[in-house]
Amino acid sequence: MIDPEKCTSCGQCIKACPKGIIKLVPYKQKVIIKCSSKEFGKTVKDKCKVGCIGCQICVKSCPKQAIVFENNLARIDYERCVNCGLCAQKCPTGAIWSSMKKKAEEAAK
């Protein structure tokens, strides 16, 4: 996980990552997809508890059509995303993370 307070967007981590899984995300983005596996749902589920299983509930629930499903993985179009967090609430595995969801959970404690 990248610390957004320390990141300068230089792109060095993206270049250095041997698996090509680090992506540049806008600083204002409060919703991200934490999974980068392009495996099929069952294979992902067998290897990871919070991986994207390809159910596409996020795609169907996004009011701004900001999520697309490509290569067995959900992807957020940051230009369209309004950070409502609905996709993170609906994601059955937790592959989609929202800072608003985390704040709501902390407030409920």
Stockholm file with secondary structure:
# STOCKHOLM 1.0

chainA/1-109         MIDPEKCTSCGQCIKACPKGIIKLVPYKQKVIIKCSSKEFGKTVKDKCKVGCIGCQICVKSCPKQAIVFENNLARIDYERCVNCGLCAQKCPTGAIWSSMKKKAEEAAK
#=GR chainA/1-109 SS CCCTTTCCCCCHHHHHCTTCCCCCCCTTCCEEECCCCCSCHHHHHHHCTTSCCSCCHHHHHCTTCCEEEETTEEEECTTTCCCCCHHHHHCSSSCEEEHHHHHHHHHHC
#=GC SS_cons         CCCTTTCCCCCHHHHHCTTCCCCCCCTTCCEEECCCCCSCHHHHHHHCTTSCCSCCHHHHHCTTCCEEEETTEEEECTTTCCCCCHHHHHCSSSCEEEHHHHHHHHHHC
//
